[in-house]
Every structure is written in structure tokens, then in C-alpha cells.
Amino acid sequence: MSPATPAPRARRYDPAKTRAAVTSQYAHVRRVVGELTPEQFALPTRLGDWTVRELAAHLAMAVGSVARALRLPAPAEPEVALLDWPSATAPYAADVDERVHELAAGNDPVELLERTAEELAEVLPPEPDDRVIACLPGAMPLGDYLVTRCLELIVHSDDLAVALGREIPFDRHALATTARLLADGLAAKAPGGSVEVRVPPFAVVQCVEGPRHTRGTPPNVVETDPLTWIRLATGRLGWAEAVDTAAVSASGERADLGGLLPVMS
């Protein structure tokens, strides 16, 4: 009998750098949205029926959830581990969609983003990172929840950039955090050691049950850049398309991750 696959170890994130990354990436978003014309707010996005206006509202909602949670009583203990978060959000998509449409219809996007930034700056600094907050899909320590805000900001900054046909800066630490969380999410979803997934320079994980690699070059390797990985792991890019266009390299008979992606939908 083969030994049981060990559970992936939770990665440690620097809390101060995470807070700075959230603030930095959100500032990039606010700067871009503040320059948009009414015609640009009406542009379609790759997110169903959302226009840029709804996308901007969602970015404000994603960050504003921190301030809203900090104003509520702290739950007794965490309910969701950070590694479980990427695969636990899908059931709430319909509720999020409804709330986004309400926000977009009732608020000026620029004012909403700025007001959210002010609220965050007011309530976040004095709070400890181990403070448990009520959030979806379940209570988490504040420090872990801010890691998920990096992911939300990077993923939707990319959505915004694609919709507008322009580049939006990525905070390096926020980008790294997002790539790592999604890579770790894959390892948690498909534990094992037969495939090595490389996202240089930010992440390397082993996943998928099968013969475990210990020395030398692994027989099954998947490698891609951070943004391609993020798009794959969130369903913005299909596996077959990524392989066909050489956006990802995959070698070995077990290196097809198409059935395991997206990690987060």
C-alpha cells in the first residue's frame, strides 16, 4: 500500500507586505477608473453581462468587504482555511452578481471606489492580523482575508485591462500572492507529487496523485508565466488554448491539468 499523500502545508504571507499590496493595487484601479469616460464605463467585459461599470463596482465591493467586516462583532473562531478559500467561493456567485448590479446602478463608480478607500484607511490600520472577521464563504483571520483581496484585485485588474484594451500596473507582491494562492489551491484540490507546476518567479508546487518525484528533473512538468497561470486558474483561459499557443509548456504523460482547472470559478 502506498503512503498517504501529505496535506499541502499552508504558506506564510508577510502581513505588512500584504496590506501594502492591497493598498497599492487598489490605488492603481482607482487611478484608471477615475480617468474613464461614460462610453468606457459602458464597454462589455469577459464577465457575463457586466460592463466596466459593474466591474468597477465589484472591485469596490471586494475591498469594501474588509471595512464592513471590521465593523461587525468578531466571530469566535475561523471557519475557512486560506487554502480552501479558492474552491469555496463559487456557491456565492449569484448573490455577488445581484449585489454588484445594485451597487453599479445606485452609485457613481469613481465616488464608490474613493469612498471605499477612505473607509479602509480609517478602520484597517489598528486591527491585528489575527482578528477573526465575518466574511464569505466563512469567518477567517484578517491577515488571510487580505491575501484573498490581493487575488480579487489582481484578477479583476486584469479583467479591467482586457475590457479597456490597455495595461494596468500590477503590484508585484499582489501578483506574487495571487499566483501562489492559486498554485497552492491546485495542490490542495489535487494532492500528490507526480506533477510539478512552476510559475516563475513566484511559485512551485507538486500535485496530482501518482509516483512521487524526489530527485533530478521531474518527469511531469507544467510551466507558465504568472498572468497566464492566473487566467488558467480562474477560468479566463482554457487549458487547450494555452497549450496550443505555447502560453504554457506541459511535458510528461500526467502533465495535462485540463481536468483540474479552473481552481477558482
Salt bridges, closest charged atoms under 4 A:
GLU35 OE1 - ARG166 NH1 3.45
ASP49 OD2 - HIS101 NE2 3.41
ASP97 OD1 - HIS101 ND1 3.53
GLU102 OE1 - ARG99 NH1 3.79
GLU114 OE2 - ARG30 NE 3.22
GLU127 OE1 - ARG131 NE 3.66
ASP129 OD1 - ARG19 NE 3.16
GLU152 OE1 - HIS58 NE2 3.43
GLU152 OE1 - HIS156 NE2 3.28
ASP158 OD2 - ARG46 NH2 2.63
ASP158 OD1 - ARG231 NH2 2.80
ASP159 OD1 - ARG46 NE 2.66
ASP159 OD2 - HIS156 ND1 2.84
ASP159 OD2 - ARG236 NH2 2.68
ASP184 OD2 - ARG11 NE 2.81
GLU196 OE2 - ARG198 NE 2.77
GLU223 OE1 - ARG198 NH1 3.87
